Amino acid sequence: MEINAICQLFGITGELEVKQLKSGNINSTYLVTSADQKYIVQKINGYVFKAPEQIMSNIALTTEHIRQKILAEGGDPSRQVLHFLSTAEGKNFWKDEDGSVWRIYVFVPNSVAFDATDDPTILRNAGAAFGNFQRNLLDFDAASLYETISDFHNTPKRLDTLFASVERDECGRVAEAQELIDYLAAKRELAGSVVRQVECGELPLRVTHNDTKCNNVLFDADTGEELAVIDLDTIMPGLMAYDFGDAVRFAACTTAEDEPDTSKVAFDLDKFTAFAEGFVGKLGDTMTEAELDSLAVGTFGITIELASRFLDDYLTGDKYFATNRPKHNLERTACQIALAKDMERKMEQMKTILHSIRSNA
C-alpha cells in the first residue's frame, strides 16, 4: 500500500515528501514531510514481532504515562517522549489487507541520534535518558504490560537452551568450542543471579526498554542534551539491571562485539562511569539498595547471556544471527566472554563507582 494512503488514515493530508530510511534492521521505516510537520512511518516486521497489537498497547500505555509525568514537571512532551498518531477509530496502528501493521509518530524536531560514541558527555546524557525512562515509569504496574517476547532476558533459560544444544551437538561443533562452554558452565550461577533475585522477591519487576543502545536515544542537535528514548517495540516487564547492563556492555567495550582478536577486548571503566553518572544520577534513591547492587552483576549477566545466544546459534548451524564468515558466531562468543572476564575482574570497582555516584546524587 502507498505511504500516502497510510498517512491519510492517520489524518495526514496534503502534498507529502516520502523518503525511505535505511537505519534499523527490523522494521520498514519512512520519513514523511508535509507542509508543516515531519513524521516517521513504520511497518512493523511481523516475522520478528508476532503480536504487534500487544506491542502498540504497551507503547500507548507507557508513553502516555511518561507524557503526564513530563507535563507535571513542566517539561516539553513534544520533544521528550514519542507521540504516536491515531486513526479515526482511535487506534495507534492500522492493519492493512495483507495483515501488516503500520504506525506513525511525530518526528522530534532538531534531534539527532548516534550509532556509537566515545564522547563522555553523550554517554552521560544517554544514561540520563534511560534513567529518566525508568524514573518516569517507577509507579507504573509492569505486570499490566504484555510480555511480547517470552523469556527475552531470562538468563538461566538461555543457558539451559545452550547446554541442551551442547548435549545434542547436531553440527559437530562442540569440541572446538569446549573452552568457551566450560567457562559458561562455571559462571552459570553468577550470570543468572539477578533473575533469581526477582523470582524470590529481592528485586522488583520494572518496566524496561530492553534495547538500551545509545542509538535508541534522541539528543538535541545543538546542545547534545538528551531528549526522547525511541525504538519502543521491546518495552516489557523486566530488570533494571539488564537495561543498565546492556547499555554499558555495548558502550564501554573497547572493540566491536565481534572482534576476533580477544586480546583487544576490555571493559572501559571511564565509559562505564559516564553512563552510570547519567543513569544513577537520575534515579538516585528511587532505586532500592538491592537494585543498585544488582547493576554491576547484571552487566556481567547480560554479557554472558549474549555470549550464550551467539554460541547456541553457532552450535545449531547459524540460523538466527546473520553471519559474514564461517566462524562469526564463535568469534562473537569469544569476544563477549573476554569482555565478561574483564567485567568480573573489575566488579568491585564497578560497585564502588555506582555507590559513589548515588551518594553524590
VOGU-3710 file (C-alpha; in Angstrom, 3 decimals, decimal comma):
1> meinaicqlf> 0,000/0,000/0,000  1,259/3,501/-0,801  2,676/5,539/2,075  0,422/8,494/1,148  -2,676/6,326/1,641  -1,373/5,119/5,013  -0,804/8,732/6,074  -4,355/9,705/5,163  -5,689/7,023/7,516  -3,874/8,821/10,356
11> gitgelevkq> -5,168/12,263/9,354  -2,114/13,469/7,409  -3,195/15,145/4,185  -1,802/17,425/1,508  1,329/17,105/-0,559  3,859/14,777/1,079  7,520/14,042/0,513  8,419/10,413/1,292  11,937/9,099/1,915  12,787/5,553/2,998
21> lksgninsty> 15,296/5,379/5,846  17,948/2,660/5,913  18,740/2,880/9,622  17,410/-0,002/11,694  17,388/-3,656/10,715  13,901/-4,775/11,735  11,035/-2,521/10,638  10,487/-0,704/7,324  10,826/2,994/8,097  9,996/6,153/6,139
31> lvtsadqkyi> 10,430/9,873/6,794  7,357/11,763/5,604  7,399/15,549/5,313  4,218/17,602/4,990  3,869/21,363/4,663  4,286/21,938/8,408  5,447/18,701/10,061  7,669/15,640/9,743  6,599/12,102/10,654  8,133/8,661/10,963
41> vqkingyvfk> 6,023/5,979/9,262  6,827/2,343/10,055  5,632/-1,080/9,002  6,245/-3,463/11,897  8,152/-6,616/10,991  5,565/-9,319/11,624  8,143/-12,101/11,395  10,156/-10,708/14,305  7,199/-9,349/16,292  4,400/-11,916/16,355
51> apeqimsnia> 1,937/-9,768/18,326  2,225/-6,180/17,024  -1,109/-5,171/18,569  0,306/-6,046/22,000  3,436/-4,022/21,253  1,330/-0,996/20,361  -0,761/-1,427/23,521  2,410/-1,414/25,633  3,669/1,666/23,801  0,370/3,540/24,206
61> lttehirqki> 0,189/2,891/27,949  3,795/3,749/28,742  4,208/6,812/26,512  1,010/8,348/27,915  2,232/7,717/31,460  5,563/9,362/30,636  3,800/12,262/28,909  1,784/13,029/32,045  4,938/12,948/34,178  6,728/15,351/31,821
71> laeggdpsrq> 3,769/17,747/31,829  3,598/17,651/35,625  7,275/18,603/35,802  6,917/21,439/33,282  8,821/19,665/30,509  8,149/19,520/26,780  6,457/16,233/25,837  6,691/17,085/22,136  10,450/16,551/22,423  10,837/14,238/25,427
81> vlhflstaeg> 8,520/11,353/24,535  7,322/9,913/21,228  3,801/10,858/20,147  2,018/8,229/18,028  -0,901/9,287/15,844  -4,277/7,557/15,940  -6,662/6,532/13,178  -10,295/7,651/13,025  -11,110/4,526/15,059  -8,800/5,736/17,849
91> knfwkdedgs> -6,126/3,089/17,361  -2,393/3,879/17,287  -1,850/1,361/14,477  -3,539/0,205/11,292  -3,547/-3,304/9,821  -3,644/-3,497/6,024  -5,229/-6,141/3,826  -2,026/-8,212/3,932  -2,049/-8,253/7,731  0,872/-5,829/8,017
101> vwriyvfvpn> 0,694/-3,368/10,911  1,536/0,295/10,302  2,112/3,156/12,742  3,129/6,809/12,620  4,795/9,033/15,188  5,712/12,681/15,044  9,350/13,360/14,197  11,116/15,036/17,122  12,371/18,396/15,767  16,077/19,321/15,817
111> svafdatddp> 17,070/15,900/17,100  19,947/13,560/16,308  20,977/10,002/17,220  24,457/8,463/17,421  25,231/4,877/16,405  28,240/4,877/18,732  30,223/7,478/20,632  33,353/7,942/22,718  32,163/11,324/23,989  31,645/11,056/27,770
121> tilrnagaaf> 29,051/13,845/27,693  26,914/11,977/25,161  27,329/8,736/27,146  26,324/10,544/30,342  23,285/12,040/28,616  22,338/8,647/27,161  22,455/7,255/30,684  20,285/10,135/31,852  17,741/9,399/29,099  17,355/5,769/30,136
131> gnfqrnlldf> 17,417/6,773/33,799  14,581/9,211/33,119  12,701/6,478/31,268  12,958/4,247/34,343  12,151/7,048/36,795  9,020/8,103/34,920  7,717/4,525/34,992  8,615/3,537/38,561  4,963/3,879/39,621  3,643/2,078/36,540
141> daaslyetis> 2,462/-1,501/37,107  4,875/-3,536/34,982  2,650/-6,601/35,331  -0,072/-4,788/33,340  2,070/-4,940/30,183  2,197/-7,771/27,677  5,345/-9,891/27,634  5,721/-9,600/23,869  8,836/-11,809/23,670  8,653/-14,620/26,184
151> dfhntpkrld> 11,736/-15,035/28,429  13,617/-12,426/26,390  16,137/-11,787/29,167  15,758/-14,946/31,223  19,450/-15,787/31,520  19,027/-19,185/33,248  16,664/-20,342/30,470  19,012/-19,036/27,780  21,831/-21,057/29,361  19,582/-24,120/29,688
161> tlfasverde> 18,913/-23,862/25,954  22,628/-23,610/25,240  23,590/-26,653/27,290  20,800/-28,689/25,697  22,377/-27,795/22,344  25,777/-28,840/23,697  24,342/-32,253/24,568  22,887/-32,711/21,066  25,933/-31,354/19,191  23,905/-31,563/15,996
171> cgrvaeaqel> 26,551/-29,856/13,848  29,623/-31,477/15,427  30,959/-28,137/16,648  31,154/-28,668/20,407  34,784/-29,833/20,518  36,184/-26,611/19,071  34,092/-24,527/21,487  34,808/-26,603/24,609  36,875/-23,964/26,412  34,123/-21,377/25,948
181> idylaakrel> 31,474/-23,893/27,033  33,446/-24,717/30,178  33,650/-21,030/31,133  29,914/-20,502/30,646  29,210/-23,596/32,735  31,433/-22,277/35,527  29,661/-18,881/35,543  26,130/-20,231/35,163  25,059/-19,420/38,731  26,562/-15,925/38,869
191> agsvvrqvec> 25,181/-14,950/35,463  21,617/-15,892/36,417  21,686/-14,476/39,921  19,667/-11,302/39,246  16,864/-13,291/37,608  16,651/-15,481/40,696  16,560/-12,344/42,872  13,377/-11,278/41,075  11,883/-14,740/41,453  12,420/-14,680/45,222
201> gelplrvthn> 11,204/-11,083/45,604  14,542/-9,403/46,324  14,362/-7,269/43,169  11,235/-5,540/41,817  9,923/-6,149/38,327  10,171/-2,884/36,377  9,046/-1,530/33,030  12,152/-1,973/30,909  13,173/-0,891/27,424  15,289/-3,996/26,685
211> dtkcnnvlfd> 17,341/-2,464/23,849  19,280/0,304/25,559  21,941/1,104/22,998  22,996/4,732/22,601  21,394/4,920/19,139  17,975/4,493/20,769  18,215/7,936/22,345  17,467/11,217/20,573  19,646/14,193/21,512  19,253/17,892/20,861
221> adtgeelavi> 21,213/18,557/17,667  22,627/21,816/19,052  23,331/21,087/22,723  23,678/17,287/22,879  21,120/17,205/25,715  19,074/14,012/25,954  15,527/14,200/24,611  13,451/11,062/23,983  14,032/7,320/24,167  12,982/5,645/20,900
231> dldtimpglm> 12,618/2,131/19,435  9,966/1,100/21,955  8,998/-2,294/20,496  10,644/-4,279/23,284  9,065/-2,442/26,237  8,091/-5,200/28,674  8,282/-6,148/32,327  11,935/-6,771/33,153  15,040/-5,959/35,168  16,508/-2,504/35,652
241> aydfgdavrf> 19,916/-4,193/35,922  19,641/-5,555/32,398  18,601/-2,241/30,854  21,615/-0,647/32,525  23,892/-3,601/31,836  23,149/-3,978/28,146  23,789/-0,276/27,604  27,231/-0,327/29,206  28,075/-3,734/27,709  27,812/-2,086/24,317
251> aacttaedep> 29,053/1,415/25,147  32,031/0,549/27,371  33,553/-2,258/25,317  36,833/-1,236/23,687  36,010/-3,156/20,474  33,127/-4,176/18,255  31,134/-7,085/19,676  32,567/-9,478/17,061  36,269/-8,585/17,408  38,209/-11,775/16,540
261> dtskvafdld> 41,329/-10,717/18,499  40,171/-11,069/22,084  43,403/-9,519/23,395  41,945/-6,164/22,300  38,725/-6,630/24,263  38,368/-4,760/27,563  35,745/-3,057/29,688  36,352/0,713/29,850  35,571/1,957/33,364  35,647/5,607/32,271
271> kftafaegfv> 32,824/4,987/29,790  31,018/2,890/32,380  31,281/5,774/34,833  29,993/8,340/32,343  26,861/6,327/31,541  26,320/5,439/35,211  26,528/9,110/36,222  23,579/9,840/33,949  21,550/6,737/34,775  22,055/6,524/38,541
281> gklgdtmtea> 22,085/10,310/38,835  18,518/10,481/37,521  17,231/7,637/39,684  19,057/8,360/42,946  17,234/6,998/45,986  14,245/5,857/43,927  16,225/2,676/43,282  16,183/0,103/46,038  19,528/-0,782/47,597  19,251/-4,240/46,050
291> eldslavgtf> 18,688/-2,700/42,607  21,769/-0,522/42,929  23,827/-3,559/43,955  22,414/-5,553/41,039  23,640/-3,176/38,327  27,221/-4,453/38,272  26,403/-8,162/38,320  23,565/-7,525/35,874  26,109/-6,053/33,457  28,086/-9,286/33,713
301> gitielasrf> 24,939/-11,410/33,431  23,605/-9,781/30,275  27,022/-10,189/28,649  27,083/-13,891/29,487  23,526/-14,179/28,170  24,520/-12,701/24,811  27,581/-14,966/24,646  25,332/-17,978/25,255  22,969/-16,894/22,477  25,830/-16,475/19,993
311> lddyltgdky> 27,276/-19,858/20,942  23,917/-21,643/20,817  23,404/-20,263/17,313  26,854/-21,480/16,283  26,273/-24,973/17,675  22,896/-25,259/15,913  24,004/-24,067/12,483  23,976/-20,250/12,474  20,241/-19,914/11,889  19,425/-16,780/13,912
321> fatnrpkhnl> 22,183/-14,161/13,781  23,362/-13,008/10,358  26,966/-14,033/9,706  29,532/-12,991/7,112  32,284/-15,539/7,813  32,298/-19,243/8,758  33,013/-18,884/12,482  31,470/-15,480/13,024  29,203/-16,578/15,891  32,064/-18,412/17,579
331> ertacqiala> 34,165/-15,230/17,379  31,259/-13,214/18,790  31,023/-15,674/21,672  34,740/-15,433/22,434  34,578/-11,629/22,308  31,686/-11,434/24,767  33,345/-13,919/27,114  36,585/-11,890/27,043  34,505/-8,815/27,925  32,704/-10,688/30,724
341> kdmerkmeqm> 36,021/-11,823/32,187  37,247/-8,230/32,351  33,937/-7,154/33,901  34,366/-9,814/36,573  37,888/-8,578/37,325  36,515/-5,049/37,701  33,282/-5,960/39,521  34,234/-4,430/42,874  35,395/-1,225/41,163  32,068/-1,048/39,335
351> ktilhsirsn> 30,154/-1,407/42,608  32,267/1,293/44,279  31,653/3,682/41,374  27,896/3,071/41,472  27,610/3,677/45,214  29,780/6,802/44,964  27,570/8,227/42,219  24,413/7,639/44,214  25,826/9,086/47,418  26,717/12,255/45,496
361> a> 23,467/12,475/43,503
//
